[in-house]
Amino acid sequence: MTFQFSKRSENSLAGVNADLISLARVALSLRSRLQSSAAMWTCLMPWLM
């Protein structure tokens, strides 16, 4: 972790900003996927029972 941070500090803040933005995008896409799968499961549960 510290090695990564020291390596990042050599870069500009823009690089860290881009990493944070990409992380946020991944988290948002994962959350939307989880929500859609949850809706699908709630629709399927009565049929499976």
N, C-alpha and C positions, 0 to 999 in steps of 0.2 A: 504493500500500500504506500509506504513512504517512498519507495523507489519509483513507483508510478507517479507519485505526486511531484518528486524532484524532476523527473523526466518531463512532466507536463509544464512545470514552471519555466522550463527553457522555452517552451512555445509561447505564443501570445495568448492573451485571454480569449481571443476569438476561437481558438481551437477548443478550449474548455467549454466555451459557450455552445459551440456546435455539438460537442459530445452531450451536453445537458439537453439540448433540443432534441437530438436523436433519441436519447433515453426517454424523454417525455413522450415522443411519438410512439415508441414501442409500448410504453405503459398504456397509452390511450388505446392503441389498437388491441392490446391484450384485454383491456377492460371491456371494450365493445364486443370482442369475440366471446368473452365469458358471459356477458349479458345476453347475447343472441343464443348461445348454447343453453343458458338457463331457461330462456323462454321456450326453446324447443323441447327441453326436458319436461317443463310443466305441461306442455301440450301433449307429450307422449305418455306421461305417467298414467292417466286414466286408461289408456289403451293397453298398457303393459300390465295393469293390475287385473 
